[in-house]
Amino acid sequence: MAATRTWIKNPLAIFTANNLDAAGGLVIANGVIVELLAAGQQPAQPCEQTFDAREHVVLPGLINTHHHFYQTLTRAWGPVVNQPLFPWLKTLYPIWARLTPSSLALASKVALAELLLSGCSTAADHHYLFPGGLENAIDVQVEAVRELGMRAMLTRGSMSLGEADGGLPPQQTVQQGDVILADSRRLIKQYHQRGDGAQIQIALAPCSPFSVTQEIMRQSAALAEELDVRLHTHLAETLDEEDFCLRRFGLRTVDYLDSVGWLSSRTWLAHGIHFNLDEIKRLGAAGTGISHCPSSNMRLACGICPTLDLQAAGAPIGIGVDGSASNDASNRVLEARQALYIQRLRYGAERITPELVLGWASTGSAKLLGRSDIGELAVGKQADLAFFKLDELRFSGSHEPISALLLCGADKADRMMIGGQWRVIDGQIKGLDVAQLIADHRQAAKALISG
């Protein structure tokens, strides 16, 4: 039986992320793009379904490269609103240690729903908290991803260096190395999918230099090499972190990364702010990716990622919303707008264009996750599409549709397609009772804070 062909017809504007001409739209079959059409061009074969996109700006499904889903439960919490990273973490760790499977499920579903409604089709999450009773945290997240019909890179994080041994996290939040590695193997074997169209993938993600031992960093790198999965961690987010590495290891952050076998193209790093010129060259030569998290970096007053310098050196650049306790949102398209503006402060308006930033949010982010089947609109790529309308008051008087998405502050997708399936229609997620989700999530958030 022939596959149903769908023509996404004559969009108001389309950003392919690769400069291909698709003004006449694109044709989808079996969840994959099979044809790009120039203006006025007709599909090569008849299409059983047609969607008139004349009111929509069409993008590749945006990709989020760094998040902490569980943090949706601690947004805008008073005691940490005005704290920088280290005290912010130390105040929140005891709260997060109370996570339960049910609260994590709600938190993950809220984060994913918010991402989906803001144009995101693929999300990476960094989960590193496994208190008693939450040993199967990643399994909980897998179910949330499947329910929403999105794609995800779920990173099996870890913390193994507690306060008693000179680390930052409290002892009840750390795990032993053998437990971490055994669960990592289990998760990869059980869930990691390979090849085009993968929905669930697993990566290994010891949390940060100040929360894990060098041993677990080295062992994770060896396991990732053995099982051919990716590596992720926080690095060079603050000067406090740099000072910690110098005191504990006698190394700057990139030297530390190199010393534990992580300076490679298998690795992508969250934040990547405080690098010197030599370190930027080394990261670029290794092909190590950087997830730029602008809102979080501004919220915690960390600094500005040197994106263009890193990119020129050879390091792929993507964008992450970071955790919803340091953002405090999970809005993918608004995060691209923040990236545009903060990077203009560093590099100027002429060099940081909407197209460049949307490229980081799509193809660049796909590279960070080691994927070549998503993040652009081309024949053979997955049919992951974000559709935005420009019919709200904020867009009135705008002239260039692609630029208007970021400059005028688009914050929600009208439609989302993932693997050729509609997941959002008229701004609503198919099959999800958002009002009930909000009610349940708010209750869980209050319970977490009150203990």
C-alpha positions as CSV (number, residue, x, y, z in Angstrom):
1,M,0.0,0.0,0.0
2,A,1.4,3.4,-1.0
3,A,2.2,5.9,1.7
4,T,-0.1,8.8,2.1
5,R,1.5,12.0,0.7
6,T,0.9,15.3,2.3
7,W,1.6,18.7,0.7
8,I,2.4,21.5,3.0
9,K,1.4,24.1,0.5
10,N,2.7,27.7,-0.2
11,P,3.8,28.9,3.3
12,L,3.8,32.6,4.1
13,A,7.5,32.1,4.7
14,I,9.8,29.1,5.2
15,F,13.1,28.7,6.9
16,T,14.8,25.5,5.7
17,A,18.1,26.1,7.7
18,N,20.1,25.2,4.6
19,N,19.2,27.9,2.0
20,L,17.2,25.5,-0.1
21,D,14.2,26.9,-2.0
22,A,10.9,25.7,-0.6
23,A,8.7,28.7,-1.2
24,G,6.0,26.4,-2.7
25,G,6.1,24.1,0.3
26,L,7.1,20.5,0.8
27,V,5.8,17.0,0.4
28,I,5.8,14.4,3.2
29,A,5.4,10.6,3.1
30,N,6.1,8.0,5.7
31,G,7.1,10.7,8.2
32,V,9.9,12.0,5.9
33,I,10.3,15.0,3.6
34,V,10.3,13.6,0.0
35,E,10.1,16.8,-2.0
36,L,10.8,20.6,-1.7
37,L,8.9,22.8,-4.1
38,A,9.8,26.2,-5.5
39,A,7.1,28.9,-5.8
40,G,4.5,27.8,-8.3
41,Q,5.8,24.3,-8.5
42,Q,3.4,21.3,-8.2
43,P,4.2,18.0,-6.5
44,A,5.7,15.3,-8.7
45,Q,2.9,12.9,-7.7
46,P,-0.6,13.4,-6.5
47,C,-1.0,14.1,-2.8
48,E,-3.9,12.7,-0.8
49,Q,-3.7,15.5,1.8
50,T,-3.0,19.2,1.4
51,F,-2.4,21.7,4.2
52,D,-2.6,25.3,3.1
53,A,0.2,27.1,5.0
54,R,-0.4,30.6,3.5
55,E,-0.9,32.0,7.0
56,H,2.1,30.2,8.5
57,V,5.8,30.7,8.9
58,V,7.3,27.2,8.7
59,L,10.5,26.2,10.5
60,P,12.2,22.9,11.2
61,G,11.1,21.6,14.6
62,L,13.3,23.5,17.0
63,I,15.7,21.5,19.2
64,N,16.4,22.1,22.8
65,T,19.9,21.0,23.9
66,H,19.8,21.5,27.7
67,H,17.1,21.4,30.3
68,H,16.2,20.1,33.7
69,F,12.5,19.1,33.4
70,Y,12.1,18.6,37.2
71,Q,12.8,22.3,37.9
72,T,9.4,23.3,36.6
73,L,8.3,22.6,40.2
74,T,10.5,25.4,41.6
75,R,10.0,28.3,39.3
76,A,10.3,31.8,40.8
77,W,10.8,30.5,44.3
78,G,11.4,33.5,46.6
79,P,14.5,32.4,48.5
80,V,16.5,32.0,45.3
81,V,15.2,34.8,43.1
82,N,18.2,37.0,43.6
83,Q,21.0,34.4,44.2
84,P,23.9,33.5,41.9
85,L,24.6,29.9,40.9
86,F,26.4,28.3,43.9
87,P,24.1,29.6,46.7
88,W,21.1,29.1,44.4
89,L,22.1,25.4,44.0
90,K,22.8,24.9,47.7
91,T,19.4,26.4,48.7
92,L,17.5,24.3,46.1
93,Y,19.3,20.9,46.5
94,P,17.4,20.0,49.7
95,I,14.1,20.9,48.0
96,W,14.9,18.8,44.9
97,A,15.9,15.9,47.1
98,R,12.2,15.4,47.9
99,L,11.3,14.6,44.3
100,T,9.1,11.6,43.8
101,P,8.2,9.6,40.7
102,S,4.8,11.2,40.5
103,S,6.1,14.8,40.9
104,L,8.8,14.1,38.3
105,A,6.2,12.8,35.9
106,L,4.2,16.0,36.2
107,A,7.2,18.2,36.0
108,S,8.5,16.4,32.9
109,K,5.1,16.6,31.2
110,V,4.8,20.3,31.9
111,A,8.3,21.0,30.5
112,L,7.7,18.9,27.4
113,A,4.2,20.5,26.8
114,E,5.6,24.0,27.1
115,L,8.5,23.2,24.8
116,L,6.1,21.6,22.2
117,L,3.8,24.6,22.3
118,S,6.8,26.9,21.6
119,G,8.0,25.1,18.5
120,C,10.2,22.4,19.9
121,S,10.1,18.9,18.5
122,T,13.2,17.4,20.2
123,A,14.4,18.0,23.7
124,A,17.5,17.0,25.6
125,D,17.1,16.8,29.4
126,H,19.8,16.6,32.0
127,H,18.5,14.7,35.0
128,Y,21.0,14.1,37.8
129,L,18.9,13.6,40.9
130,F,18.2,10.1,42.1
131,P,17.1,10.3,45.8
132,G,15.7,7.2,47.5
133,G,12.6,6.1,45.7
134,L,13.5,7.9,42.4
135,E,16.0,5.4,41.1
136,N,14.0,5.0,37.9
137,A,13.8,8.7,37.1
138,I,14.8,8.3,33.4
139,D,12.1,5.6,32.9
140,V,9.5,8.1,34.2
141,Q,10.8,10.7,31.7
142,V,10.6,8.2,28.8
143,E,6.9,7.7,29.4
144,A,6.3,11.4,29.4
145,V,8.1,11.8,26.1
146,R,6.1,9.0,24.6
147,E,2.8,10.5,25.8
148,L,3.6,13.8,24.1
149,G,4.9,12.2,20.9
150,M,8.1,14.2,20.9
151,R,11.7,13.1,20.4
152,A,14.2,13.3,23.3
153,M,17.8,12.9,24.3
154,L,17.5,11.9,28.0
155,T,20.8,12.1,29.7
156,R,21.5,9.9,32.6
157,G,23.1,12.4,34.9
158,S,24.8,11.8,38.2
159,M,26.2,13.4,41.3
160,S,28.9,11.4,43.2
161,L,30.8,14.2,45.1
162,G,28.8,15.3,48.2
163,E,29.4,18.0,50.8
164,A,31.3,15.5,53.0
165,D,33.9,15.1,50.3
166,G,34.2,18.7,49.3
167,G,31.5,18.8,46.7
168,L,28.4,21.1,46.6
169,P,25.4,18.7,46.8
170,P,24.1,17.3,50.1
171,Q,24.9,13.6,50.7
172,Q,21.3,12.4,50.2
173,T,21.5,13.4,46.6
174,V,24.7,11.5,45.6
175,Q,25.1,8.0,44.3
176,Q,28.0,5.5,44.2
177,G,29.8,5.0,40.9
178,D,28.9,1.4,40.5
179,V,25.2,2.3,40.8
180,I,25.5,5.1,38.3
181,L,27.3,3.0,35.7
182,A,25.0,0.0,36.1
183,D,21.9,2.1,35.6
184,S,23.5,3.8,32.7
185,R,24.1,0.5,30.9
186,R,20.5,-0.6,31.7
187,L,19.0,2.6,30.2
188,I,21.1,2.5,27.0
189,K,20.2,-1.2,26.5
190,Q,16.5,-0.7,27.2
191,Y,15.8,2.6,25.5
192,H,18.5,4.0,23.3
193,Q,17.4,4.0,19.6
194,R,19.8,4.5,16.7
195,G,19.4,5.7,13.2
196,D,17.1,8.1,11.5
197,G,13.8,8.8,13.1
198,A,14.9,7.8,16.6
199,Q,12.4,8.9,19.3
200,I,14.3,8.1,22.5
201,Q,18.1,8.4,22.9
202,I,20.2,8.2,26.0
203,A,23.4,10.0,26.9
204,L,25.7,10.0,29.9
205,A,25.9,13.2,31.9
206,P,27.8,13.5,35.2
207,C,26.5,16.8,36.5
208,S,29.5,19.2,36.9
209,P,33.0,19.5,38.2
210,F,31.8,20.4,41.7
211,S,29.3,17.5,42.0
212,V,31.1,14.4,40.6
213,T,34.4,12.7,41.1
214,Q,37.1,12.5,38.4
215,E,36.7,8.7,38.5
216,I,33.0,8.8,37.4
217,M,33.9,11.3,34.7
218,R,36.6,8.9,33.3
219,Q,34.3,5.8,33.7
220,S,31.4,7.6,31.9
221,A,33.7,8.6,29.0
222,A,34.9,5.0,28.7
223,L,31.3,3.6,28.8
224,A,30.1,6.2,26.2
225,E,32.9,5.1,23.9
226,E,32.1,1.4,24.5
227,L,28.4,1.8,23.8
228,D,28.6,4.7,21.3
229,V,26.5,7.3,23.1
230,R,27.1,10.9,23.7
231,L,28.4,12.8,26.7
232,H,27.0,15.9,28.4
233,T,27.9,18.0,31.4
234,H,27.9,21.6,32.7
235,L,31.2,23.5,32.2
236,A,32.6,27.0,32.5
237,E,29.2,28.4,33.6
238,T,30.6,30.7,36.4
239,L,34.0,32.0,37.7
240,D,33.1,30.1,41.0
241,E,33.3,26.9,39.0
242,E,36.7,27.8,37.5
243,D,38.0,28.6,41.0
244,F,36.7,25.3,42.3
245,C,38.5,23.4,39.5
246,L,41.7,25.3,40.3
247,R,41.5,24.6,44.0
248,R,40.5,20.9,43.8
249,F,42.2,19.7,40.6
250,G,44.8,22.3,40.0
251,L,43.3,22.7,36.5
252,R,41.2,25.2,34.6
253,T,37.9,23.8,33.3
254,V,39.1,22.7,29.8
255,D,42.3,21.1,31.2
256,Y,40.0,19.3,33.6
257,L,37.8,18.1,30.7
258,D,40.8,16.9,28.8
259,S,42.2,15.1,31.9
260,V,39.1,12.9,32.2
261,G,38.9,12.0,28.5
262,W,36.0,14.3,27.6
263,L,37.6,16.7,25.1
264,S,36.0,15.1,21.9
265,S,33.3,15.5,19.4
266,R,31.2,13.0,21.5
267,T,30.7,15.7,24.1
268,W,28.5,18.8,24.3
269,L,28.7,21.2,27.2
270,A,26.0,23.4,28.8
271,H,26.9,27.1,29.1
272,G,30.5,27.3,28.0
273,I,31.0,31.0,29.1
274,H,34.4,31.4,30.7
275,F,37.0,30.2,28.2
276,N,40.2,31.9,27.1
277,L,41.4,32.0,23.5
278,D,43.5,28.9,23.8
279,E,40.7,26.9,25.3
280,I,38.3,28.0,22.6
281,K,40.8,26.7,20.0
282,R,41.1,23.4,21.8
283,L,37.3,22.9,22.1
284,G,37.0,23.8,18.4
285,A,39.7,21.4,17.3
286,A,38.1,18.6,19.3
287,G,34.6,19.4,17.8
288,T,33.1,19.7,21.3
289,G,29.7,21.3,21.2
290,I,28.3,24.1,23.3
291,S,24.7,24.6,24.4
292,H,24.2,28.4,24.8
293,C,21.6,29.1,27.5
294,P,21.0,32.8,27.4
295,S,18.1,33.3,29.8
296,S,19.7,31.3,32.5
297,N,23.0,33.0,32.0
298,M,21.3,36.4,32.4
299,R,19.1,35.2,35.3
300,L,22.1,34.0,37.4
301,A,24.4,36.7,36.1
302,C,26.9,34.2,34.8
303,G,28.2,35.9,31.6
304,I,27.8,35.7,27.9
305,C,28.9,32.6,25.9
306,P,31.5,33.5,23.2
307,T,29.5,31.8,20.5
308,L,31.0,33.2,17.3
309,D,34.6,32.6,18.6
310,L,33.7,29.0,19.4
311,Q,32.0,28.5,16.1
312,A,34.9,30.0,14.2
313,A,37.2,27.6,16.0
314,G,35.1,24.6,14.9
315,A,32.8,24.0,17.9
316,P,29.1,23.4,17.0
317,I,26.7,25.8,18.7
318,G,23.2,25.0,19.9
319,I,20.6,26.6,22.2
320,G,19.1,25.3,25.4
321,V,16.4,26.8,27.7
322,D,18.2,25.3,30.8
323,G,16.2,24.4,33.9
324,S,12.9,26.1,34.6
325,A,14.2,27.3,38.0
326,S,16.9,29.5,36.3
327,N,15.0,30.6,33.2
328,D,12.1,30.3,34.5
329,A,10.4,29.1,31.3
330,S,10.6,26.3,28.8
331,N,9.8,28.4,25.8
332,R,12.0,27.4,22.8
333,V,11.3,30.2,20.4
334,L,11.6,32.9,23.1
335,E,15.0,31.4,24.0
336,A,16.1,32.0,20.4
337,R,15.1,35.6,20.8
338,Q,17.1,35.9,24.0
339,A,20.1,34.4,22.2
340,L,19.8,37.0,19.4
341,Y,19.8,39.9,21.8
342,I,22.4,38.9,24.3
343,Q,24.8,37.8,21.5
344,R,24.3,41.2,19.8
345,L,25.7,42.8,23.0
346,R,28.9,40.8,22.5
347,Y,29.3,40.8,18.7
348,G,27.1,43.5,17.3
349,A,23.9,43.6,15.3
350,E,25.4,43.0,11.9
351,R,26.9,39.7,12.8
352,I,24.1,38.2,14.9
353,T,21.1,37.8,12.5
354,P,17.8,36.0,13.1
355,E,18.8,33.4,10.5
356,L,22.0,32.7,12.3
357,V,20.3,32.2,15.6
358,L,17.5,30.1,14.1
359,G,20.3,28.0,12.6
360,W,21.7,27.4,16.1
361,A,18.2,26.5,17.3
362,S,17.8,23.9,14.5
363,T,20.9,22.5,12.6
364,G,23.4,23.5,15.2
365,S,21.4,21.9,18.0
366,A,21.0,18.8,16.0
367,K,24.8,18.5,15.6
368,L,25.1,18.8,19.4
369,L,22.9,15.7,19.8
370,G,24.8,13.9,17.1
371,R,21.8,13.8,14.7
372,S,21.7,14.5,11.0
373,D,18.1,13.5,10.3
374,I,16.5,16.5,12.0
375,G,17.0,20.2,12.3
376,E,16.6,21.2,8.7
377,L,14.1,20.9,5.9
378,A,15.5,18.8,3.0
379,V,14.6,15.6,1.1
380,G,15.2,12.6,3.3
381,K,15.0,14.5,6.6
382,Q,12.3,13.8,9.3
383,A,9.1,15.7,8.8
384,D,9.4,17.7,12.1
385,L,7.8,21.1,11.4
386,A,6.9,24.1,13.5
387,F,4.2,26.5,12.2
388,F,3.8,30.0,13.5
389,K,1.1,32.6,12.7
390,L,1.7,36.3,12.6
391,D,-1.9,37.4,13.2
392,E,-1.6,38.7,16.8
393,L,-1.4,42.4,17.7
394,R,2.4,42.1,18.4
395,F,3.0,41.3,14.7
396,S,0.9,44.1,13.2
397,G,3.0,46.2,10.9
398,S,5.8,43.6,10.6
399,H,7.2,43.1,7.1
400,E,9.8,40.3,7.1
401,P,8.1,37.1,8.5
402,I,11.2,35.2,9.6
403,S,12.7,38.2,11.4
404,A,9.3,39.0,12.9
405,L,9.3,35.7,14.7
406,L,12.2,36.8,16.9
407,L,12.0,40.6,16.8
408,C,8.3,40.8,17.5
409,G,8.5,38.0,20.2
410,A,6.6,34.9,18.9
411,D,6.0,32.7,21.9
412,K,3.7,29.9,20.7
413,A,3.4,27.6,17.7
414,D,0.0,27.3,16.0
415,R,0.8,23.8,14.8
416,M,3.5,21.2,15.3
417,M,4.2,18.1,13.2
418,I,6.7,15.5,14.4
419,G,7.5,12.6,12.1
420,G,4.7,13.6,9.8
421,Q,2.1,13.4,12.7
422,W,0.2,16.5,13.9
423,R,1.0,17.0,17.6
424,V,-0.3,20.5,18.0
425,I,-3.4,21.9,16.1
426,D,-4.7,25.4,16.5
427,G,-2.4,25.9,19.5
428,Q,-3.6,22.9,21.4
429,I,-1.7,19.6,22.1
430,K,-3.7,16.7,20.8
431,G,-5.1,14.5,23.6
432,L,-3.7,16.6,26.5
433,D,-5.9,18.1,29.2
434,V,-3.7,21.2,29.9
435,A,-6.0,22.6,32.6
436,Q,-5.9,19.4,34.6
437,L,-2.1,19.1,34.1
438,I,-1.6,22.7,35.5
439,A,-3.8,21.9,38.5
440,D,-2.0,18.7,39.3
441,H,1.4,20.3,38.7
442,R,0.7,23.3,41.0
443,Q,-0.3,21.0,43.8
444,A,2.8,19.0,43.4
445,A,4.9,22.1,43.4
446,K,3.4,23.3,46.6
447,A,3.9,19.9,48.2
448,L,7.5,19.9,47.2
449,I,8.3,23.3,48.7
450,S,6.4,22.6,51.9
451,G,8.0,19.2,52.4
